[in-house]
Amino acid sequence: MGMPHRNDSRVPIKLYSWPTTNGRRVHIMLEELGWPYRAHAVNLELGEQRSPAYTAINPNAKIPSIVDPSGPSGAPITVFESGAILLYLAERAGRFLSADPQVRHETLCWFMFQISSVGPALGVAHHYRYYAPETLPYAIARSTKEARRLYGVMDTQLQRTPWMCGNEYTIADIAAFPWLQRSERQGIDWGEFGALRDWYLRVGQRPAVQRGLGVLGDCLNLMPVPSSPPAPTSAPAPSPSHEYRTLSNHKPARP
Ligand SMILES: N[C@@H](CCC(=O)N[C@@H](CS)C(=O)NCC(=O)O)C(=O)O
């Protein structure tokens, strides 16, 4: 039996996130669904992801997470890991993942490829090329080679199909898009990947994707720049009045 669809569109989902690649996967999905949600900023620059209040939601101390007050059994459910969240929302909505068993499993191959290969590998290239405090030629060469190989796998697929898996836009497309937004930090020349570039431009034109990219976007401008990176063990205690700063100027999606 499949997951019961979520019919109670009056109850907003709580989103705990920050405008990063993995966060944006979920921001885009929520905007695609058009369900009401409330976005709570977990300020990664201040180490809020390591606060006890947040690790009670996500024991892995990373964004994104959601709390759906109206879970499949009617009780609230907490879901963390961007892949698990996309799958949860797709199943609750009956959208962006076909119910046809053959198509569903073909789509899950491309979805899992995004979650387990593309995201982590592009993240590593991004790190060594952009954030590493020292230049490590071997790490840069190896991670860039793998990033280019993965772009090639996606480009070959998109020469055959309009979307990441077949004729429909699915969670495999949503999982991929935000990571490819950082191509310049991954050593990628889009000229080598024409079919993927066309797909990228098509996804980027979707109104829900554009709205998703704006979710919590003001955080990056409003946030105070800390003088030094937060120490791993000294996360700030959550404020007693509200555990997460909810941006007053963030407008939740329309139901
Ligand atoms: N596998 C996790 C990865 C999540 C992740 O790495 N999130 C990053 C932001 S994109 C994060 O929270 N970083 C903060 C930290 O590592 O302390 C997912 O897909 O949700």
The ligand as an SDF file (V2000), in Angstrom:
LIG
                    3D

 20 19  0  0  0  0  0  0  0  0999 V2000
   23.1510   14.4900    3.0760 N   0  0  0  0  0  0  0  0  0  0  0  0
   22.6220   15.7080    3.6430 C   0  0  0  0  0  0  0  0  0  0  0  0
   23.6760   16.7890    3.5410 C   0  0  0  0  0  0  0  0  0  0  0  0
   23.2010   18.0680    4.1620 C   0  0  0  0  0  0  0  0  0  0  0  0
   24.3110   19.1040    4.2210 C   0  0  0  0  0  0  0  0  0  0  0  0
   25.5040   18.8210    3.9610 O   0  0  0  0  0  0  0  0  0  0  0  0
   23.9260   20.3230    4.5630 N   0  0  0  0  0  0  0  0  0  0  0  0
   24.8830   21.3690    4.6960 C   0  0  0  0  0  0  0  0  0  0  0  0
   24.4170   22.5900    3.9260 C   0  0  0  0  0  0  0  0  0  0  0  0
   24.2630   22.2580    2.2050 S   0  0  0  0  0  0  0  0  0  0  0  0
   25.0310   21.7380    6.1550 C   0  0  0  0  0  0  0  0  0  0  0  0
   24.0730   21.7240    6.9000 O   0  0  0  0  0  0  0  0  0  0  0  0
   26.2540   22.1030    6.5560 N   0  0  0  0  0  0  0  0  0  0  0  0
   26.5180   22.5240    7.8970 C   0  0  0  0  0  0  0  0  0  0  0  0
   27.5870   21.7380    8.5740 C   0  0  0  0  0  0  0  0  0  0  0  0
   28.1660   20.8370    7.9420 O   0  0  0  0  0  0  0  0  0  0  0  0
   27.8810   22.0450    9.7220 O   0  0  0  0  0  0  0  0  0  0  0  0
   21.3460   16.1280    2.8950 C   0  0  0  0  0  0  0  0  0  0  0  0
   21.2780   15.8920    1.6870 O   0  0  0  0  0  0  0  0  0  0  0  0
   20.4230   16.6670    3.5300 O   0  0  0  0  0  0  0  0  0  0  0  0
  1  2  1  0
  2  3  1  0
  2 18  1  0
  3  4  1  0
  4  5  1  0
  5  6  2  0
  5  7  1  0
  7  8  1  0
  8  9  1  0
  8 11  1  0
  9 10  1  0
 11 12  2  0
 11 13  1  0
 13 14  1  0
 14 15  1  0
 15 16  2  0
 15 17  1  0
 18 19  2  0
 18 20  1  0
M  END
$$$$
